[in-house]
Amino acid sequence: MKKSLKMIGLAAALLFSGQIYAQNLDIYKNIEFKMPQVTETSFPANTVSITQFGGISGGNVKNTEAFRKAIDELSKKGGGKLLVPRGMWLTGPIVLKSNINLHVEDGAFIVFSKDKDDYPLVDVSFEGLNTIRCQSPISAKNATNIAITGKGVIDGSGDAWRAIKKSKVSESQWKEIIKSGGVLSADGKNWYPSESYKKGLESSSNFNVPDKISKDELVTVKDFLRPVMVSLVGCDKVLLDGPTFQNSPAWNLHPLMCSNVILRNLTVRNPWYSQNGDGVDLESCKNVLIYDNTFDVGDDAICIKSGKDEDGRKRGMPTENIIIKNNVVYHGHGGFVIGSEMSGGARNIHVSDCTFIGTDIGLRFKTTRGRGGVVENIYIKNIDMINIPTQTIGFNMFYEGASPVLEDGQKKEGNKAPEKVFPVTEKTPVFRNIFFKNINAVNSDEAITLFGLAEMNLKNIVIEDSQFDTRKALTIADADGIQLKNVKLKYTEGTGATIYNSKNINLSTVKFESANKPYVKVLGNKTGAVLLPKEIGSDRSLLSVGADVAKNAVK
């Protein structure tokens, strides 16, 4: 009898593991490139609770030392699960080691200390640059086989770190913020958590890097040097599965130079006014799965990066072999974003079955001269978008760090190519071979903008079987090899399409739908081989061709 029970148990275990294996294999279906199967984590059977190492819940006692002791003890045993039971657990930084699974049970709430003295200055990479910032609340470096699991909540106490713009909160919220302490900017439009933060901002010519003061003086602007909440550097076999990550000081999740990474079943939250409040920034990583997650954040939601300018090019590590499926984004500067720090390149990325609800922009590609890097072989399909206040698909090679939604005093990003001719060098960014299929957007501002560079056009961008119901339709500038196949553009204002200095443009199967007659403008002496729908060609009142456009350039 015991033997038969054992056999039944073994069969059930095999069936269960087989189901998991099959589920994992589903994520690799219909991928357009050769994708190695991501190696998953596995841990020894050792389990300890934070309470065994002096952990005290309640939110009044710091458990920094208890976490350290528990992780050290588990590490000595070869690893295992560190259990954080239901309760509120206040702590300073947690440093993960190889073979550790930090398991935050349902009902457990880890909240990080607001005391900046708990976070020493360390060498890091932030926004693609090698720099110095405060230690992250959760970090791991060169670790193998690590995880954060469970259904609990992890809170970075980001409100203690972040500045706030008056324009982003209500009047009553603004009054409460001022009452809490801190200092105001000279014009009264910005609140800073401390004088240290304000000094750091004033000492920075490059946004987040205080480059006007010496390295020795950084301690005086420590409050300004906000950390990302979860920093994983050079790690292999990483699993984040289940928790809510919220209220980060800067970016929420930042895997950097990692491999075999799985992010699933996560809720990633930040206040919508949180500057640099990204969801996940995947930087110079390879072999990654991101699926079944929800994002509601203050900046880019799912963002692909690979370093900035010379630092990124020296590192020379592209982000590659990435599958992103079945994610929902409620708010963010972008639903899915590549750039602008992509100097190491990005390739072999699949994005599908995602929903963006009110993100500032939908699918966003951004860079600028000086970055360098090659972005290629990107495949995006089955994306639904609603209430997008700017572009549903936007390429901008002139990005200068601005949010897509203009705020008080912010200038619009410049999209007009300057007259100066720039040479092609290692600093010239390249975007090519990017494919979209079954993209559906309604009640949004603009369908598609494709802005390349005069010296390096966007190349081979294909959009097919898609529908856009927006205020404005399509703009193409400095592009080569743009195809819209079976695309419906329903719009209420402006032209159906404006094409400038672009060639090999095929819009022959596009259906323009507007209350007014569709109208197409073609401009630029570099424009050539433009194919338009028959109804545009048959009625010359629907087409405007600039005097500098070559004869027979438009058909």
RAFENQUI-V852579 format. One record per helix or strand. SS is the DSSP state (alpha for helix, beta for strand). FROM is the first residue (numbers start at 1). LEN is the number of residues. Records with the same first field share a line. If there is no record, write none. Layout:
SS: FROM-LEN / FROM-LEN
//
This chain:
alpha: 2-25 / 50-4 / 64-13 / 116-3 / 158-3 / 166-3 / 171-9 / 195-8 / 215-10 / 309-7 / 534-4 / 540-3
beta: 47-3 / 62-1 / 80-5 / 87-5 / 94-2 / 100-5 / 108-5 / 121-6 / 129-6 / 138-4 / 144-6 / 153-3 / 164-2 / 183-2 / 190-3 / 206-1 / 209-1 / 230-4 / 236-6 / 244-3 / 253-4 / 259-6 / 267-3 / 280-4 / 286-6 / 294-3 / 302-4 / 307-1 / 319-7 / 328-4 / 336-3 / 342-1 / 346-12 / 363-4 / 374-13 / 391-6 / 430-22 / 458-20 / 479-13 / 497-4 / 503-4 / 511-4 / 520-4 / 528-4 / 543-3 / 554-1
//
